[in-house]
Each structure stands twice: as C-alpha cells, then as structure tokens.
Amino acid sequence: MTPRALGPDDLIAWRVFRFQALRDRPDAFLTTLQQEQVRSDDQVRARLAGGALHGAFDGDDLAGALSIDRMEGADFQHRAWINALYVRPQDQGHGLAQRLMDYAMDHARSMGVLQLELYVAAENARAVRFYERLGFAKVGHLPRALYRDGVFEDDLHYVLMLG
C-alpha cells in the first residue's frame, strides 16, 4: 500500500473510510459521525480537492489516511499540521501508520515545510510512543483541550523539525 494524495475521485472510498473511523473511534476525532454524515458530497469533494488529505489503498478500499494542513499566512509557511491519522483496525500492526507518516514527512519537505506539528490525546500512550519513535518532541501540554461527554481531556503538542 503506497500512500498518495486523495482527490475528488476518491469520494466514495473516503466516505466509507471516514464513517468507519468515526464509528470505530469516535474519541479519536474532533468531528462526530453525525457531523460528517450531513456534509454534502460537494463539500467533501471540495475538501478532497484541497490537497491536504492523503491515504493508502488496499485494492479499492482506503486502509489508512491523514491530513497535512499547512499553516496560513506568510510568516507561518514553514509549518504544517498532521491531523486525523487513522488506520483501519484490520490494517493496524503492519506498518501502515509508519508508511503514512514517512510519506507525510517527505511530502511536507517537498512543499518546503520545515516543521511538522500535531496534537495527541495525553491518554493515548500508544500514539505518544509512536510519534516519539518518529522523532517528534513534546513541546507543550494543553490541559482541558476537549470537553466531551462531561469529561475534560488533555492534549500534548508535538513538533518534528524537518530542516
């Protein structure tokens, strides 16, 4: 499975993948399944055309994806965010998350990005270990980053210098 940029032609695969991800791990995303379901196909196609979404396919099925979102503004063009990394349960443990992140780092470098950033839930020890193994360094702790179902959740801010 080789990662690549997603586009408008990936609409059906993206929607199936995204709905499954939001059903399986609602705690891992800021978007809810209900919010995603009410987005029109035109809205989703526009997002796919934006160039930020990337994924890897197993045949016709999207197996894993992430977003590389460059910061806006001339003074911030050296920075980009990794968002919503997710690999389907049946594809976890086979190196796909590693391939997606390697791809993301290479793609970011090709865009002239010098600094990749991400937030991860403080309670997600598996993800924290993964990002630290990739060389991301913790630069901050955001208490009460989320308030979901009556519970506050903290986020950790991580940075990887690419150049």
Secondary structure, 3 states (H helix, E strand, C coil): CCCEECCHHHHHHHHHHHHHHHHHCHHHCCCCHHHHHCCCHHHHHHHHHCCCEEEEEECCEEEEEEEEEECCCHHHCCEEEEEEEEECHHHCCCCHHHHHHHHHHHHHHHCCCCEEEEEEECCCHHHHHHHHHCCCEEEEEEEEEEEECCEEEEEEEEEEECC
